[in-house]
């Protein structure tokens, strides 16, 4: 049996080539024997979501495995084995139905408990929301994707494992429409561009991600960008993700010499463009004070509904701190023009 495995913190993907001498057996039983720490119910839910393929065709959990079958299974993020305490934390929920909900995540909110953040997370707030709305007995908030603590914007949450699995398949196959707004250092020669380069953990700082252009490390990542507004020393851009790697936009922008404004992890919290005059440096500090985090916002999210199969598209307004720093740069740019 040949096995290939790929995983991140939101999904696991396995490919098997069945041995020549394999006897006929149900695929749900076969996979529970081949994959560690997986329940038969989780395999069956994956099959119900269309996430088990045999020789390229989706199969049900009662399919009988045959010698030399090529099996592919995508398993969505399972709930972590930690206790999550419901907390009455306000959430902005622009859409909700029986199968999923959207959250416009606030700046500074961690998505899931862990690494010293066991309270005050989005999951704590979601559990309280589920209890308060009377759906906690039949549903649970299942994560499909994440955004960083200090990145604002829109997230989709599934209410059951099959909906989660169907949404995870869209993220895995990069068919989700995701657009981010970012204020970055520097100006661009072109109005549009694409950044390609594998992304993996930095060898110097495990918290940071590095870009490996030769593809010798990390995972393939592609970011398309469009210039929306130029301010001379900084630029507002729209980023479209073709892949969804950890810190993808932040790492890619640093790699091409345009770190995100006030991104302390990737060097954007320094004065990287502009003059040496004290007044300008004070202006930049005032901007940093207005938006004390990376100027990155998950603006748009589009996907196919896991049950109705209708396309959905959601847009979120820029938060107040982002709007404030843009206004300050617009005023600065106008003052420069007035002096010309």
N, C-alpha and C positions, 0 to 999 in steps of 0.2 A: 504493500500500500504506500503510495506517494502522498505526502501531506504538505500543503503550503498554507501558511497562516499570516494574516495581516490584522493588526489591531491598533486602536487608539482608545482613549477613555470613553468613547461613545459607541463603538461598535467592534465586533470581531468578525473577520471574514476568513473562512476556511475553504480550501479546495482539496479534494481527495480523488485519487485514481484507485479504484477498487481492485484488489488482488484478483489474479486469474482464478484462484481456487475458491473464491468467496461463494458460499451457499446463498440461496434466495432468502432474504430477510427484510422485514419492514424497515423503511429508511429511518423512521423515528427511533427504532430500537438500535439500528446500526450506528447512528450518530451519537446517541447517548453513551455507547460503548467506546467511541473513538475520541470524543471531546471531553476533557476533564471538567468535573464540577458543573455539569449541565443537566437540567431536569428534562424528562420526556415532554412535559407540558410546554416548556420553553421551545423545544424543537417543533412541537406541533403548532404552536402559535406562529413560529417563523414560516412554517409551510402554509398556514392559512393566509399569511400576508404575501405569499408568492415569493418568498425569499430563499427557497430551496430549489436549485436548478439541477437537473440531471441531463447531461449532454446538451445544455443550453435551453432546456425546456422546464418550466415550473411544474413541480409535482406535488401531490398531496402526501400526507404523512403515512398513508397506507401503501405507498409505492414500494415494490419489492426490488431491492438492490441486486444488480447483476454484475458479473465479472467485467472489469475494465470500464465500468461506468465512471464518468467524470462528474463528481458531485461538488456543487458550490453552495455554501450556506452563509447567509448574512444574519448575524445575531445583534440585535439592538442592545444598547446600554442597559444592563440589569440594575435594579435598585441596589445601592450599596448596603452592606450589612452593618449599618450604624443606625442608632436611634435618632430620628429627627423629631424635634419638639415643635408642635404647631405654635406659631407666634402671630399675634394680631399686628401685622405690619401692612400698611397701605400698599396696594398694588394698582397700577394702571392697566386695565384689561380692556383693550379696544374691541375684542371679539371673543365670543365663547359659544360653544354648542355642546352636544352630547359627547363628542369624541375628542375635542381639542380646545385649547384656548390660546390666545396671544397675550403676551406681557410686554409692555413697553418698559424695559428695565431702567431703573434710575442709576445715576452715577454713584459709585461706591458700594453697590450691593453685590455681594458674592452670589454666584448662581447656586452652588451646592455646598453643604457643610464639608469641612475637612481642612487639614493643614492649619489647625488653630482657629478656624472660623466655623464654630458649631452652632452659633446663634446669629440671628439677624440676616439669614440668607434668603434668597428667593424661594427655595424649597420649604423653609420654615413658614414663610408667608403663604405659599400655595396650599400647604396642608391645612392651615387655619381656614383659608378660603373654601376648601373642599368640605370641611366640617360645617362651617357657617352656612353653606348653601345646601347641605344635606346630601352630598354626593359621595362622601368619604367611604361609605360601606361598599359601594360598587365600583369606585374609581380610585385612581392614585395618580399623582403627577409624574409622568414619565418624561425624562429629558430626551431631546432629540439632538440638540446642539447647544453651544455655550457662547458667551462673549465675556471678555475680561471684566474684572471688577470695576475698573475705571473707564470702561467703554459703555456708553449709553446705547439704548436702542431696543429693537424688537426681536422677540424670541417666540417660537411656537413650542407648546407643551402638549403632549398626548395624554389622554385620560385612561387609556387601556393599552395593553401590550401589543395587540394586533395593529392598532392605529399607529403606535410608536414604530413598529417594524416597517409599516408601509411608508411612513415619513422618512425613516432612516435610510430606506432604499433610495429615495430621491436624493438625499444628501450624499450617500455613497457614490451614486452614479452622476453626481454634479448636475442634476436637472433642476435644481432649486434656483430661483432668481434672487440673488442677494446683492444689494448695493449699499455701500458705505460712503459717508462723507468724511473727508479728512482735511484738516488744515496742516500743510506741510511746509517745511523750510525751503526757500529757493524758488526760482522760476523755471519753467519748462520751455524748451525750444519748440516743441510740438504741442498741439492741442490734445492729442491722444497718444497712448503708448501701451506697451505690454511688458511686464516684468516676469521673467521665467528664471527659476533657480530652485533646486531642492532645498528644503528647509529641515533642519535638524538641531538638536541641542548644541549650544555653544560648548567648546572644549574648555573655555576659560570661566564661564558662568553658567551653571546648570539652569538658572531661572530664565536666561536669555536664549533666543533662537538665532542661529546663524544661517546664512545662505551659502550653499555649496553649488556654484555654477556648473561645475563639471559633473554633477550628479553622482559623485563618489560616496556621498553620505546623505542621510535624510530622505525625505519623500518629495516627489515632484509637486511643484506649486506654480500656479499661474494667476497673476493679477492684472486685469486690464484697468487703465485709468483714463479719465477724461477731465480736462481742465474746465472748471466752472467759473472761476473768478480769480483774477491776478491782482496781487497787491504789491508786486515788485520783490520784496524780500520774503514773502510767504505766498502760498497759492492754495486756494480751495479746490479740491479735486473730488471726483466721484470714482470709487473703486468698485469694480465688478469681480467677484471671486469665481474663478473657474474650478478651483479646489478650495478646501477649507482646512488648512493647516493651522496649528497653534501659532498665534502672533503673526499670521501670514502678512497682513498689510504692514504692520509695524516693522517686521524684519525686511520685507521687500523694499519699503521706502528708504530705510537706512542704507540698504545695499546699493541703491542708485544715487545716494547722496542727498536725499530729501526726507530726513527724519520727520516724524509727526511732531507738530508743535507741542512743546512741553511734555514730551514723552521721556521721562527720566531714565527709564531702563535702556532706551536706544539713543540717548544723547540729544534728544530734542529739547531738553531743558536748559540748553546753553544758547548764547547769542551766536548763531551760525551764519547769519547773513545781515548785512547792513553796515552802518557807519560806526566809527569809534567814539562818537560824541556822547557825552554823559547824558544828555537829554534823551537820546535814542535808547540808550541802555535802560534808562528809567522807564521809558515807554514800554519796552519789552517786559520789564519786571511787572509793570502794571497789567499787561496782558496776561502774564503768568498768574498773577493774583486773581484775575477774573475767571480763568479756567485752570485751576490747580490740578490738572490731570492731562493725559494725552487727548488731543482734540480729534477724537474719532467717534463716530456715531453710526450705528446700524440703522440705516434709513428705510430700506425697502426689503420686504420679504415676500416672495411669491412661490407657491407650490400647488400641487394638485391635492384636493381634499381626499383623505384616505378612504372615505366611505362613499360620498356622493360622486367622487372623481371629477368634480368641477374645479377649474382653475381659480385660485384665490390670490389676491395681491393686496398687501397691506403696506401703508406708508406711515412713518412717524415723524412728527415735527422735531426740529433741532431743539435740544434743551436750552434753558435760559443762559447758562454759562457759555455755551457755544455761540448762541446768537449775540451775546454781549461782546465777545472777543471779535467776532466778524464786524460788528458795528464800529468798534474801535479802529480796526484796520481800514475800514471804508473811510472813516473820518480822517485818518492819517494820510491815506492815499489822496483824498480830495484836497487836503491842506498842501501836500506836495505839488499837486497840479496847479493850485491857486498861486503858488509862489513862482512857478515857471514863467 
